[in-house]
Amino acid sequence: MKVLVTGSTGLIGSALCEQLKTQGHTVVRAVRFASTAPDTVFWYPADATIDTQALVGVDAVVHLAGAGIGDKRWTDEYKKEILQSRTLGTSLLARTLAAMDTPPSVFLSSSAIGIYGPRNDEELTESSATARSFLADVCTAWEDAASPAQQAGIRTVFLRTGIVLSPQGGALKKQLPLFKLGLGGKFGNGRQWQSWISITDEVGAIIHLMNSSVSGPVNLTAPEPVTNSEFTKILSSVIGRPALLPIPPFGPKILLGTELANALLFTGQRVMPQVLQADGYKFEHPTLEFALRALLNK
């Protein structure tokens, strides 16, 4: 297959492109700079610009681009960037694909489990109601922006991704130095749920869905979510270092701002991959300890 990937230099995108090439697929990367490389497509969502001719012959689109949720404090300006970096690109792709004479057969567009909002111990599946909060509203608008592709009959999948575990990036990379020094700890009371997925299964699930018949929202999370307290215990055990001191809320809230700290660290969702499992996907890393030992070679 010929696969167009946006966000190809990010944590998920780079791993996905590598695996697609390993499996013999042709990868075309959407880039925001002029390039003569045959494996690139120029696009600039802020100006609604995309090289439509370069999309001819593409069989599948995996859309992963978007500003990092936790990269900066949530000022009004950065909140706007978070939203627009998702909706403008998604809308541009969806409208462009819908207008093609022979569009790709599938459009896999990123979303996130933040769409469900904090729900305490409630088990959440793809049929669960969405919430109202900044992150939930962003995810809802993000998914809505893909409607032109859906209306054109293109199979559209919303990748509602959880916490992606990889030593190369994301939350785990930031945690490892502290845990290796014995300075790791649970956040607050540690009862908040963490719905995680290994980078291996994130990529594996995306490729599985690329070749599936599933459409609509799909939770990309492992089948055994854990509380933050459990995550802390398992990570410290795998590394072989104690994690005894809980991290009180006031520090991260001062550093990140209350809204961002609550969204990322002190609340969570207990999300189950119901659709993915029903479609026959087999997780390589179904449990957290197994995933961490595989990722960290422990």
N, C-alpha and C positions, 0 to 999 in steps of 0.2 A: 504494500500500500504506500501511497504518497501522502505524508502526514504533515500538515502545517501546525507549528507549535508557536504560540506566543508565550512570553515570559520564559524563554528557553535558557536564559542564563541564571535563573533562580534555583533554589534548592531542589524543587520538584522538577522543574523544566530541564535542568541539566542532566539529572538522573534519568528522566524519561527519554530524552533524546539519545542518550548513550545506549539504553536498553532497546529502543526501537531500531537503531542501527545494527546492534548485535543480532537482532532477530531478522535482519534483512530488509527492513522497511527503508524507504527514502524519506529523509527528514528535511523539511523546509522551515527555516526560522524566520519569523516576523521580526524585523529590526527597525529602529527609528533613526537610522543614519543611511546615507547613500552608500550603496555597496554594489559591486559588479559580480559578487560571488553568485554562482548559479543556485546555491542552496539557501538563498535569502529572498524575502519579500519585504519591500519597504512599506511601512505604514506609519501614520502619525495621527492617532485618534483625536487629539485636541483640535486638529484642523479637518477632521473627517476625511483624511487622505489615506488611500490604500492602492497599491498596484494591482488592479483587478486582473490584468492579463496574466500576471504571474501566478494567479490562483487556478488557472485552467489546468485540469488534470489532477487536482488535489482530491483525494478520496475521503480524508477525515481531517477535522480541525480540532485541536486541543488548545483551549484558551485558558492560560494560566496567569496572564499579566495583571498587575495591580500593586499599588503602593503598600508597603508593609504596615500592618496594623499596629505593631508595637515599635516601629522604628523611631517615632518621635512622640513628644507630648501631644495630647489631643487639643490643640488650639482650634479655634473655629476655622482657620485657614487650612490646617492639616486635615481636619475632618472633611472639608470640601474636597481636598485632594484624594483622600481615601475613597470617597464616593465616586467622584468623576473619573478616577483612574480605572474604575471597574465598569461603570455604566457607559461611558463614552466608547471605550474599546469594544465592549460586548455589543452595543447597538450598531456600531460601524460594521463589525463582522457579520452580525445577523442580517442586516439590510443588504450587505454586499453579497452574501451567500444566497439569500432569497432571490436576488435579481439575476443570478447566473443561469445560463441556458442548461448547463449540466452541473448542478451544485454537488458538493461533497455529500456522501450518504449519511454522515453523522457529524454533529457539532457537540463536543464535550466542553462545557463551560464551567469554570470554577465557581464555587459558592463556599459556604462554610457552615459548620454546626452552630455558629453564633445566631443563626436565624431562629433557633428555638428559644433563645434567652435563658437565663438562669432558672432551673426548674427543680432544685433540690434533688430528691431521690427518685423522681419520676423517670421511668424508662421511656425513651423517646425513639420513635421510628419515623420513617418518611411520611407516615400518615398523621403524625402529631401536628397540632396547631402551631403556627409560627407566633412569634412574640412581637412586642413593640419596645424597642430600645434603639440606641444609635446603631449598634452592630446588626441587630435584627432587621432594622429598616434598610441598612446598606445592602444586606444580603437579598432582601425582598426586591429592592430596586434593581440589583445586579441580575437576578433571575428574570425579572420582568423585561429587562432590556433585550433578552434573547427572543422575545415573542415573534419578531418577523421571520426568523428561521423556522420556528414551530409552525406558524401559519402557512409557510411555504411547503410544509410537509417534510422538512428535514428532521430526521430523528435527533432530538435534542436532549442531552443528559446534563443535569446539574450536579456537579461533584461537590457535595457538602462535606468538606474535609475537616477532620479533627486536628489534634496536635500531632504533627508529623515528627517522628523521632529519627534523628540522624546526627552522628557526631560531626558532620560537616556543616551543620547550620541549624537554625531554629532554636527552640527552647533548650533542647538537650545540650547543644554546644555551649550555651551560656551557663548551664548548670554544672557541667563537668568540672571546671577548675575549682569551684567552691567545694563540691563533694569530695574531690580528690584531696583537698586540704582538711577534710573533716569539718567543714563549715556549712555544709548543707543542712536544710531543715524544712519542715512542713510550713506552709503559708497559713498563718492564723490558726484556726482550729483543725485544719486539714480535712474537714468533712466534705469539701467541695469535690465534685466528680471531675475526672480528667479522662476524656474520650480520646484515645491516642491511636496512632497507626504507624508502623515502621515505614521508612522510606521505601523499602523493598516491596511491601504490600501496597503502598500508595501507587507506585509505578505499575505494579502487577495488576491492580484493580482497574486503573485507567486503560491499560491495554486490553484487559478482559472486556471492559465495557465498549471499547472501540469495535470489538468484533461480536458484540452481543446484539440483542433486539430490544433491550431495555431502553425506556425513555423516561423523562421526568427526573425528580430528585432521587439521588442515591447517596446514602451516608457512607463516607469513606472513613470508617473507624474500625478498630479491631473488635472482635466479639466479646472481649472481657475488659470493659472500662474499669478504672480503679479510682479510689479517692486519692486526694493529694497526700494524705497520710500514708496510704499503702504504697503510692508511687515512691515517696521518700524512703520508706523502709526497704523496698526492693532495690532501688538504685544504689543506696548505701551498702546493701549486702553484696550486690554484684561487684561494686568497686572495692569492697573490703575496708571501708572507712566508716566511722560512726557519723550519725546525723541526729544529734540530740537536741539542738537548740531550735525551737520554733521561731519563725520570722514574724514578728508582730506587724500588723497592718500599717502602722504610722510611717515606717521607713519607706516602703515602696510607694505609699501614697504621696509622700513628700517628693520623692524622686520622679515619679511618673505622672502624678496627678491622680486624684481620687477615682475619677471615672475610668481611666485606663487601667489602673491597678485592680480595681474591682472586676473589670471585664476579663482581664488576662490571668489574674492570680487568685482572687478570693471568691469567685463564683465559677460555676461550671455546668456542664450538662452530662447526663448519663445516656449516651446515644448508642443505639444498636444498629448494626449493618443489615437490617432485615432484607432489603431488596437484593443486595449484593450476594448474600448467602443463598437466598431463594433462587438466584440465577446461576448458582453452582460454583461461585468463586471459592477456592480453598486457600485460606490464609497460610502463608509460610511462617508467620510469627503471630499465632493466636493469643499468646499470653505475654504479659509484660516482661517477666524474668527471661523467658526464652528470647524475646526480641532484643532486650538489652545485652544479653550475653552474645548474641549473634552480631549485633552492631558494634560492640566494644571488644569483640574477640576475647571474651572472658570464659 
